[in-house]
Amino acid sequence: MPIGPGHDDPEYDNYDPAWRDQDTPFRQWIAQRLGPDLPAEAAALYAPVNRYHGLSHTTADTIATITGTTVSAVMAAHRADLDSWAVEQELRSHPGLAVVDADLDRIRHRS
């Protein structure tokens, strides 16, 4: 059974044109682990689709194989991506929080 959010929105059509190039934490995780034999674009096959359809154990096993990691590591990266996405959605729901978040990031990254 896939791990991921469901969709109750009647207008949701299972397609997001940003899937091809959206830079997500899961995509970054995959791309960082791909060796020089596989192009970073291979990450586009799995991310950010994982956010909308979840990640089956078969897919997690495939990603573990191509990245030279374990299924547990893939699932942890997937869950971390979903957590990041939840924060992103919360910020979009409350624009005032985005300002606070940006300020906190600037403070955190000061030298």
N, C-alpha and C positions, 0 to 999 in steps of 0.2 A: 504494500500500500504506500502511495507517495506521501512524503512529508511536506506540507506547505499549506498556505492559506486557501480557503475556498472563496468563491465569488457568488454573491447574491444579487449583484447588480444586473438588471435585465438588459442593459445596454452593453455589457461586457461581451466582446466577441472573440476572446482568446487570442487576439493579435495586437501586438504593440510594435510599431515600426522601430522603436528604439532598441529592440532586441539585438539588431545587427551590430550596433556600436556602443551601446550603453556600458559605461565603465562602472562595474559594480565590484564590491569586495570579493565576491565569489569568482568573477572573471579574472580579477587581479591575482587571486590565489592560484587559479589554474595556470594562467600565463606564466607566473613566476616559476612554476614547477615543470613546465614543459621543457624538454631538452631541445637542443638545437636541431634535432631531426624533425620536430613538429612545429609548424608555424603557430604563432600566438593566436592567429585567427581560429584555431581549433577550439579555443575557449568559447567562441561564439555559438558553438553547437549546444552548449550546456548552460550558458549564463547570458542574460538573467532569466531565462525561461524557468529556471528552478524556482523563482519567486512566484510564478503563476500556476505552475503545474506540479510543484513539489519535485522530489528527487527519488526515483525508485531505487531499490537496492541494486537492480541490474545496471542502471545508469551510474550509480555510485561506484560499483565495481569496475565499470569501464573507465571512469575518470581516475580511479585509484591506479589502474593498470597503466594508463597513458602518462600519468604524472609520477609514477614510481612511489606512491604513498599507500596508505591503507584506507579501507572503506571507512573506518572510524575517523580518520583525519579528514576525509572528504565530507562526511556527515557533519563534523564539527565546523568546517568552513561554510557549509551550506547553512547551518543553524546561525552562525555568526552573521552571515549575509542577511538572513531573514530578520535578525535582531536589528541590524543596521537599517534595513528597509522600514521596519516598524517605527524607528526613531524618525526617519525621513518623512514618513506619512504623518506622524504626529506633528512634526514641524510644519508641514503643509496645511494641516488642519487648523493650526494656531500660528498665524504669521508672526505674532509678537514673540513667540518662542524662538523663531529663526534669528531674530535680532539678538536675543540673549545668547543663543548658541554661538553665533558668529563672534560676539564679544568674548565669550569664554574661550573660544578657539584662539583668538588673537592673543589673549592674556597667556594662555598655555604655551604658545609658540614663541613668546618673546625670548630674546637671548639674554 
